[in-house]
Amino acid sequence: MIQSVSTTDAPPPAGPYSQGLTVGRLVFLSGQGPFDEDGNRVGDTFADQVRRTFENLEAVAQAAGSSLRNAVRYGVYLRSLDDFAEFNAIAAEYLTAPLPARTTIEAALRGFDIEIDAIVALPADA
């Protein structure tokens, strides 16, 4: 069974997609960026943008009954790979061992510097 995940604690979808989907014991989180709950871009620095992006992912994960602590994979899309080291330092604030698998890609993002999507597992008691 596939169930949609939605929360007002993260920005609404900017197109025809869900914030997340639960399929079995996995939650697929759509890409999030540095946007507030109303869809307005926030974050003056790259670090601010990364933190807000992780906070948005966490909000959707929690709406599904999980957390980024249960991430099994995430994809990172950076406007510039020059930000790779700074991203890694900040990501360590949000992710715990065992660390999830990851792909990082330079992308032509317009008006913001980062987008992240993720797959998280549901805890056994959920």
C-alpha positions in Angstrom: 0.0 0.0 0.0 1.2 3.5 -0.9 0.3 6.4 1.4 1.0 10.1 0.9 2.8 12.0 3.7 2.1 15.6 4.2 2.8 18.3 6.8 2.4 22.0 7.1 5.7 22.2 8.9 7.6 22.0 5.5 7.0 23.9 2.3 4.1 22.7 0.1 5.0 20.9 -3.1 5.9 23.2 -6.0 4.3 20.9 -8.5 2.4 17.6 -9.0 4.2 15.5 -6.3 3.9 14.5 -2.7 6.1 15.7 0.1 6.7 12.0 0.8 5.3 8.6 0.3 5.2 5.6 2.6 5.6 2.3 0.9 5.9 -0.7 3.2 8.5 0.1 5.9 10.2 2.9 3.8 9.4 6.6 3.5 10.5 8.3 0.3 11.0 12.0 1.0 10.8 14.4 -2.0 13.5 16.9 -2.5 13.5 19.8 -0.1 15.3 23.1 -0.3 15.8 26.2 1.8 12.2 27.2 1.9 9.8 28.1 4.8 6.3 26.6 5.3 4.9 29.1 2.9 7.3 28.3 0.1 9.5 31.4 0.5 13.2 31.0 0.1 15.2 31.5 3.3 18.8 31.4 4.4 21.4 34.1 3.7 24.3 31.7 3.9 25.0 28.3 2.4 25.0 26.9 6.0 21.6 28.5 6.7 20.2 26.9 3.5 21.6 23.5 4.4 20.2 23.5 7.9 16.7 24.6 6.7 16.7 21.9 4.1 17.5 19.3 6.7 14.8 20.7 9.0 12.3 20.4 6.2 13.2 16.8 5.5 13.0 16.0 9.2 9.5 17.6 9.4 8.3 15.3 6.6 10.0 12.3 8.1 8.3 13.0 11.4 4.9 13.4 9.7 5.4 9.8 8.5 6.4 8.6 11.9 10.1 8.4 11.4 13.2 10.6 11.5 16.4 11.3 9.6 18.1 9.2 12.3 16.5 6.3 10.3 17.8 7.5 6.9 19.1 4.7 4.6 19.9 6.9 1.6 19.9 10.5 0.6 20.7 12.5 -2.5 22.4 15.9 -2.4 22.2 18.4 -5.2 24.6 21.3 -4.8 24.7 24.4 -7.0 28.5 24.2 -6.6 30.7 21.3 -5.6 32.9 23.9 -4.0 30.5 23.7 -1.0 31.1 19.9 -0.6 33.3 20.2 2.5 31.0 22.7 4.3 28.0 20.5 3.5 29.7 17.4 5.0 30.4 19.3 8.2 26.8 20.4 8.6 25.3 17.0 7.5 27.1 15.4 10.5 24.8 17.5 12.8 21.7 15.7 11.4 22.7 12.2 10.5 23.9 9.4 12.8 25.7 6.1 12.4 25.2 3.9 10.6 25.4 6.7 8.1 23.1 6.4 5.1 24.2 5.8 1.5 24.6 9.0 -0.5 24.9 10.5 -3.9 26.1 14.1 -4.4 25.6 15.9 -7.7 26.3 19.4 -8.9 23.1 20.8 -10.3 21.9 24.0 -12.0 19.7 25.1 -9.1 18.1 28.5 -9.6 17.9 30.9 -6.7 19.1 28.5 -4.0 22.2 26.4 -3.4 21.0 23.0 -2.2 18.3 20.4 -2.5 18.2 17.0 -0.7 15.9 14.0 -1.0 16.0 11.0 1.2 14.7 7.5 2.0 14.1 6.7 5.7 13.0 3.5 7.3 10.0 3.4 9.7 10.9 2.3 13.2 9.8 -1.2 14.2 7.2 0.2 16.6 5.5 2.5 14.0 
